[in-house]
Amino acid sequence: MRMLLKNKSAVYWLLCCTLLLCAGLLYSRALLSVSSVLIIVPFLLQLRQYRVWLWAGLLLLLPVVVSLIWTDHASLLWRSVEVKLPLLTIGLAFTAVSLNKQQLMQLIWVIHGFLLSAIVYTLLQYAADPAAINASYQFAKVMPVPMDSDHIRLSWWMVLSMLALLYSVHQMASIQQCYMAYAVVLIEAVFLHFLAAKTGLLALYLAAGVWIIQALLHKTYRRQAIQLLIFLIMLAVAAYALLPTLQMRVQYVLYDIGNYSKGVFQQGSSDGARVLSWKAGWAIGSANPLLGVGFGDIRAGVDAWHQQYYPHTLPAERFLPTNQWLIYFAGAGILGVVGFTYGLILLLRQLSIRYLPAMLVLLLPLITDDSLEGQFGVVIFTLSLAVFAQLSAADRTT
């Protein structure tokens, strides 16, 4: 009885801290920092199967910490370590507590409650001056959103949460709950087209495409796969016809691709700056292939590379490499890339093949952005992976 009560208290603590994490992601960095530390308390109170998260988290952190030996900017290095700590705290907290199906459903609905509040907030911002916001989409800008206007991370989190809700539909107690879940997913899918954030839309269609392929391989689900494919085509066509923000975004992306594919990099080009960051990251890593330059010196290396090859770029356009493997290559060399990759494999091995769409969406912003170099990205990645791991474990007990 004592162990049962202890576990129950740990579950309540975990759920409360997760609620605070969601609120912090959207509205308060301070709350996000505090809750990402407090959430580890259940792990300290009752230890269970934690080795996967512990070793994987260390593999992602150790290349950063070890590069302290040869970096010249220790303060920047420790900042990179600090933002990655939730990989351990949140992951270990969820490992220490097993949520039952009802608790998982409650948690997923709470997350969507916060995401729906973000949609309302964004729509109110848009309604205040739609003409100005529509015009801004012609210059690689998007409408104001919560999460410090980080539309990349918000749209990524939304797609991951949509997948979590869809994976749990079969566990819902009534058909009304299922319809509600599908309605929420539809609202969020339409919003992603309205927001027109490239990462969110690419993640949405990547997940749907992989699920369709998986379903086509099973005779039982082929009809649903074809229906989903037709629906997605209709949604994309209707959204482009009706949403000026999506129209402007597509037109700007095509214009931007036309420029940087010819080697023309204009100021204000977000995708052009992303391509330059890849070149800079590869050049920095290639000059120090075994151990890299140290995580504290990546920023200085990027600035030096731009100064040599593209001196006209503005400081705000000199990104860290927008690819996590390039960041580890530049900061810790080939050894860092190997450790980082193996750590990710350990984490993703917790999920069954059924969760392949979720795995790919988890990895996508690590390929196209520096998502684990910021607080929002680390928390979203770890929280979402922890939820999928709990769902996958629940599947095995069904």
Sequence and secondary structure as in RCSB ss.txt:
>XXXX:A:sequence
MRMLLKNKSAVYWLLCCTLLLCAGLLYSRALLSVSSVLIIVPFLLQLRQYRVWLWAGLLLLLPVVVSLIWTDHAS
LLWRSVEVKLPLLTIGLAFTAVSLNKQQLMQLIWVIHGFLLSAIVYTLLQYAADPAAINASYQFAKVMPVPMDSD
HIRLSWWMVLSMLALLYSVHQMASIQQCYMAYAVVLIEAVFLHFLAAKTGLLALYLAAGVWIIQALLHKTYRRQA
IQLLIFLIMLAVAAYALLPTLQMRVQYVLYDIGNYSKGVFQQGSSDGARVLSWKAGWAIGSANPLLGVGFGDIRA
GVDAWHQQYYPHTLPAERFLPTNQWLIYFAGAGILGVVGFTYGLILLLRQLSIRYLPAMLVLLLPLITDDSLEGQ
FGVVIFTLSLAVFAQLSAADRTT
>XXXX:A:secstr
 HHHHHHHHHHHHHHHHHHHHHHHHHH HHHHHHHHHHTTHHHHHS  S HHHHHHHHHHHHHHHHGGGT S HH
HHHHHHHHHTHHHHHHHHHHH    HHHHHHHHHHHHHHHHHHHHHHHHHHHH HHHHHHHGGGT     HHHH 
HHHHHHHHHHHHHHHHHTGGG SSHHHHHHHHHHHHHHHHHHHHHT HHHHHHHHHHHHHHHHHHHTSGGGHHHH
HHHHHHHHHHHHHHHHH HHHHHHHHHHHHHHHHHTTT   TT HHHHHHHHHHHHHHHHHHSTTT S GGGHHH
HHHHHHHHH TTS GGG  S SSHHHHHHHHHHHHHHHHHHHHHHHHHTTS GGGHHHHHHHHHHHHHS GGGSH
HHHHHHHHHHHHHHHHHHHHHH 
